[in-house]
Amino acid sequence: MLTKRIIPCLDVRDRKVTKGVKFQNNIELGDPIEMAVAYSDGGCDELVFYDITASAQRRPIDIEMVREVAKVVHIPFAVGGGIENLEDMRRVLLAGAEKVSVNSLAVRNPKIIAEGAREFGAQCIVLGMDPVKVEDLQKFPSGYEITIRGFRERTGIDALEWAKQAEGLGAGEIVVNSVDADGTREGFELNLTRLISTSVRIPVVASGGAGEPRHLAEVFTAGKADAAIIASMIHTGQYTIRQIKDELIGANIHIRKKW
């Protein structure tokens, strides 16, 4: 049985880690390099960094930050935001990241998924998606619409169909970040996560809503997720990675213990 992964997410703006609720009212929390080291040493399985304003501002990702992270952590990490083409992907991977996350770019140019997978391997290409719940089931049979540019733009694309298309194009993993649950700390969007994870054959990472360890247990079991992204619950110091993993072990969740 594959172990479930726990992945701290560091949303970065102007070289500071920031966190909001439903993509709004962000506050600064600390230095991304220092936090990356703390979480890596604390026992997390991977890390993910999102340059949250790069795409909206039409600027490249902070490549120097990627290089600095690669020098000080010894676990895999993914990077997203401001990726516009294959050369941007190459720069991020050469700077030390193991995976590249594409979101807005993939919606505008789906072929970039296939091109990236062909050039660097499917394991390097992560599709990030930001679905929001909608009422129009005729237009959106899954009940969720894909948004881009940090929830600034709706796309008219059904979330499940987009996940299947991305898998067919060669994505190696899908991060499902619920806009409705983001930053609420009230639990993952289990229906959405399960819908995607049971409909594709590639790993699905749940994101948005983690507030306590039982939420991870729920998304690993009821939500069928392969991994879970966490942010607020550890950024605030309420929980450590070790505390979370200890509780998951107690709940018979198969995870990697690093102590």
C-alpha positions in Angstrom: 0.0 0.0 0.0 1.3 3.4 -0.9 1.8 5.8 2.0 -0.3 9.0 2.1 1.7 12.2 1.8 1.4 15.4 3.8 2.5 18.5 1.9 2.8 21.9 3.5 1.8 24.7 1.1 3.6 28.0 1.1 1.8 30.7 -0.8 4.5 33.4 -1.5 4.0 37.1 -2.3 6.9 39.5 -2.3 9.2 36.9 -0.7 6.8 36.4 2.2 4.6 33.4 3.0 1.0 34.6 3.1 -2.4 33.0 3.7 -6.0 34.1 3.2 -9.5 32.7 3.2 -11.1 31.8 -0.2 -8.2 33.6 -1.9 -8.9 36.9 -0.1 -7.6 39.0 2.9 -4.1 37.5 2.9 -1.8 38.2 5.8 2.0 37.8 5.9 3.3 34.9 8.0 7.0 34.6 7.5 10.1 33.9 5.4 9.5 31.0 2.9 13.1 29.7 3.2 13.0 29.5 7.0 9.5 27.9 7.0 10.6 25.4 4.3 13.5 24.2 6.5 11.3 24.0 9.6 8.7 21.8 7.8 11.3 19.7 6.0 13.1 19.0 9.3 9.7 18.5 11.0 8.9 15.4 9.0 6.7 16.5 6.0 6.9 14.4 2.8 7.0 17.2 0.2 6.6 20.9 -0.1 4.8 23.1 -2.6 5.4 26.8 -3.3 3.0 29.0 -5.2 4.0 32.4 -6.3 0.4 33.6 -5.9 0.6 36.9 -7.8 3.0 35.9 -10.7 0.3 34.8 -13.1 -2.1 37.7 -12.3 0.8 40.2 -12.7 2.0 38.5 -15.9 5.6 38.1 -14.5 8.0 35.2 -14.2 8.3 33.1 -11.1 11.0 34.1 -8.5 13.6 31.6 -9.7 16.2 32.7 -7.1 13.8 31.7 -4.3 13.6 28.2 -5.9 17.3 27.9 -6.0 17.6 29.0 -2.3 14.9 26.4 -1.3 16.8 23.6 -3.2 20.0 24.4 -1.2 18.4 23.9 2.2 15.7 21.2 1.9 16.3 17.6 1.1 12.8 16.5 0.2 10.9 16.9 -3.1 9.1 20.2 -3.8 6.8 21.6 -6.4 6.6 25.1 -7.7 3.7 27.0 -9.4 2.8 30.5 -10.5 4.2 32.5 -13.4 5.0 29.4 -15.6 4.3 30.4 -19.2 6.1 27.9 -21.4 8.5 25.0 -21.5 11.5 27.2 -20.9 10.0 28.4 -17.6 9.5 24.8 -16.6 13.1 23.9 -17.5 14.4 26.8 -15.4 12.3 25.8 -12.4 13.4 22.1 -12.6 17.1 23.1 -13.2 16.9 25.4 -10.2 16.1 22.3 -8.0 12.3 21.7 -8.0 11.1 18.2 -8.6 7.7 19.2 -10.0 6.1 22.1 -11.8 2.5 23.0 -11.2 0.5 24.6 -14.0 -2.9 26.0 -13.6 -4.0 29.1 -15.5 -1.5 28.3 -18.3 -2.9 24.8 -18.8 -6.4 26.2 -19.2 -5.3 28.7 -21.7 -3.0 26.2 -23.5 -3.8 22.6 -22.6 -1.0 21.3 -25.0 1.6 22.6 -22.5 0.7 19.6 -20.3 1.6 17.1 -23.1 4.6 19.1 -24.1 5.9 19.3 -20.5 5.3 15.5 -19.9 7.1 14.7 -23.2 10.0 16.9 -22.4 10.5 16.3 -18.7 8.4 13.2 -17.8 4.8 13.0 -16.6 6.1 12.8 -13.0 7.2 16.4 -13.2 4.0 17.9 -14.4 1.3 18.7 -11.9 -2.1 20.2 -12.8 -3.3 22.6 -10.2 -7.1 23.3 -10.4 -9.2 25.7 -8.4 -12.8 24.5 -8.7 -15.8 26.4 -7.3 -19.2 24.9 -6.5 -22.0 25.9 -8.9 -25.7 25.3 -9.3 -26.0 24.9 -13.1 -25.7 21.1 -13.4 -26.6 21.2 -17.1 -23.6 23.2 -17.9 -21.4 21.7 -15.2 -22.4 18.1 -14.6 -19.9 17.6 -11.9 -21.3 20.6 -10.0 -17.9 22.4 -10.1 -16.5 25.0 -12.4 -12.8 25.7 -13.0 -11.5 29.1 -12.1 -8.1 30.6 -12.9 -5.8 33.6 -12.0 -6.4 33.1 -8.3 -10.2 32.8 -8.6 -10.2 36.1 -10.5 -11.7 34.5 -13.6 -14.3 31.8 -14.3 -13.6 29.6 -17.3 -16.9 27.8 -18.1 -15.0 24.5 -17.8 -16.4 21.5 -15.8 -13.9 20.4 -13.2 -14.3 16.6 -13.8 -14.0 16.9 -17.5 -10.9 19.1 -17.1 -9.3 16.5 -14.8 -9.9 13.7 -17.3 -8.6 15.8 -20.1 -5.4 16.7 -18.2 -4.8 13.0 -17.4 -5.1 12.2 -21.1 -2.7 14.9 -22.0 -0.1 13.4 -19.7 -0.3 15.2 -16.3 1.3 13.1 -13.6 -0.7 14.4 -10.6 -3.7 16.7 -9.9 -4.0 19.1 -7.0 -7.6 19.8 -6.3 -7.9 23.1 -4.4 -11.5 23.8 -3.4 -12.1 27.6 -3.6 -15.1 27.2 -1.3 -13.0 25.4 1.4 -9.7 27.4 1.0 -8.5 28.8 4.3 -11.7 28.0 6.2 -10.1 25.3 8.3 -13.5 23.5 8.4 -12.4 20.4 6.5 -11.6 19.4 2.9 -14.3 19.4 0.2 -14.8 15.6 0.4 -17.3 15.2 -2.4 -15.1 17.2 -4.9 -12.0 15.3 -3.9 -13.6 11.9 -4.2 -15.2 12.8 -7.5 -11.9 13.5 -9.0 -9.8 10.8 -7.3 -12.2 8.0 -8.3 -12.4 9.2 -11.9 -8.7 9.4 -12.8 -5.8 6.9 -12.4 -3.1 9.4 -11.4 -2.5 10.6 -7.9 -4.9 13.3 -6.6 -3.8 15.8 -3.9 -6.5 17.4 -1.8 -6.1 21.1 -1.0 -8.2 23.7 0.9 -9.8 23.5 4.3 -7.5 21.5 6.6 -7.9 22.6 10.2 -7.2 19.6 12.3 -5.7 16.1 11.9 -9.1 14.4 11.5 -9.7 16.4 8.4 -6.7 14.7 6.8 -8.0 11.3 8.0 -11.3 12.0 6.3 -9.9 13.1 3.0 -7.6 10.1 2.9 -10.5 7.7 3.6 -13.8 9.2 2.5 -12.1 11.5 -0.1 -9.8 8.8 -1.5 -7.0 11.4 -1.8 -3.4 10.2 -2.3 -1.9 13.3 -0.5 -3.1 16.3 1.4 -1.9 19.9 1.3 -2.0 21.8 4.6 -1.2 25.4 5.4 -3.1 27.4 8.1 -3.1 24.6 10.7 0.7 24.5 10.8 1.5 28.1 9.8 -0.3 29.3 13.0 1.7 26.8 15.2 -1.5 25.0 16.3 -0.1 21.7 15.1 3.3 20.3 14.1 3.8 17.8 11.3 4.7 15.2 13.9 1.5 15.7 15.9 -0.5 15.4 12.7 1.2 12.2 11.7 0.9 10.7 15.1 -2.8 11.2 15.0 -3.1 9.7 11.6 -1.1 6.7 12.7 -3.6 6.4 15.5 -6.4 6.4 12.9 -4.7 3.6 11.0 -3.7 5.9 8.1 -0.6 4.5 6.3 1.9 7.4 6.3 5.7 7.7 6.4 7.1 8.2 9.8 10.3 10.1 9.9 11.4 9.9 13.5 
